[in-house]
Amino acid sequence: MPSVEPTRVGYVVKRYPRYSETFIVGEIAAHEAAGLEVEIFSLFPPNDSHFQDAIARVRAPVHYLPSQGVKAVDLWGSLEDAAAVLPGFWGELEAARGEDALLVHQAAALACEVQRRAIRHLHAHFASAAATVTRLASRFARVPYTFTAHAKDIFHESVRPDDLRRKLGDAAATITVSDYNRDYLTLTYGPTAARVDRVYNGVDLEQFPYESPERRPPRIASVGRLVEKKGLADLVEACDMLRHRVRAFHCEIIGTGPLELALRALIQRRGLEEHVRLLGPRPRSEVIELIRSAAVLAAPCVIGSDGDRDGLPTVLVEAMALGTPCVSTDVTGIPELLQSGESGLVVPQHDLRALAAALERLLTDPGLRVRLAARARRRVEAEFDVRRTAARLRAIFHQASSAAVPLARAVG
């Protein structure tokens, strides 16, 4: 079969834009800079109050699939419309057995757009709803698809193994963001996961210029959703220990989420109002400046009680690029990024004493900050430059378009 370069790729996401998904924006911008045409398909409209400045760099049009007020008559109408333009549609509809009716409706609409817009490849971010719609649209429109699996969509207790196995089997390739994730998928799903590749989430290094952390105020920065897996309660408790050793420090946490009230109450109970502040969501430019000016970035990630966990937090890569030394935990793929004592400090999850001690070291030792930060920047330049990671993704898209990868049937 002759080599076929996909000239237009459809990116499928649950919501676009999304404040916490900076890596998707950077990835698409890198594709466009390399000459790839991208169109974005979002299952639902955005629901964030703050957005990323980087969105302005993305030229791709955004199409919102039908999601509001969809009735049975609308579903059947979309199926009839799809059957009119997609050969063999009714035969492929068997692949939708057991799927949510709204997602089937969206998949039919997406498949029609794929044909109308001459899209040659589909790529979804996250193995949940976006991958469901993409898998079905791929079948209906007869174009290959890939998806990136991150963390919650792999490890959370709500993940249905039969559903993920079917997506792995049907995809021309699956990307995941760490070796830890790839090894887990291979161990759990066996031969069905044979086409899983690891591609790290990249960052645009031009947007994150390095500055030496030698002269930084004793301030800890932390950025993330206020949810259990971010380990922010552990950070507050570590700050309670830390204040008896480093009197002048401050800790600022950017983000919003369901644990905000609980964290505020914990800060108050510990009497830490003068040391720890919850800043809520902030524009992207303010987030970068907070990280850039901090002595240390704390990401005390944990495995949640529901199994949820971070794959490899992008904020760590961004901080390392900026020259802010990082403290994190030994969860999932984080040790792949942070080699403890070399490019950052890694402590066991939930080890409050170790976390407090690591924060103290970086707050009080400028020489250590400089040594770790310089190595961390080199690490990011070697493995996490978005131009390189996006090029690897395009190579995978190219392979999917030029190789006849048979669509696997659902495995029970």
Secondary structure, 3 states (H helix, E strand, C coil): CCCCCCCEEEEEEEECCCCCCHHHHHHHHHHHHCCCEEEEEEEECCCCCCCCHHHHHCCCCEEECCCCCCCHHHHHHHHHHHHHHCCCHHHHHHHHCCCCHHHHHHHHHHHHHHHHCCCCEEEEECCCHHHHHHHHHHHHHCCCEEEEECCHHHHCCCCCHHHHHHHHHHCCEEEECCHHHHHHHHHHHHHHHCCEEECCCCECHHHCCCCCCCCCCCEEEEECCCCHHHCHHHHHHHHHHHCCCCCCCEEEEECCCCCHHHHHHHHHHCCCCCCEEEEECCCHHHHHHHHHHCCEEEECCCCCCCCCCCCCCHHHHHHHHHCCCEEEECCCCHHHHCCECCCEEEECCCCHHHHHHHHHHHHHCHHHHHHHHHHHHHHHHHHCEHHHHHHHHHHHHHHHHHCCCCCCCCCC
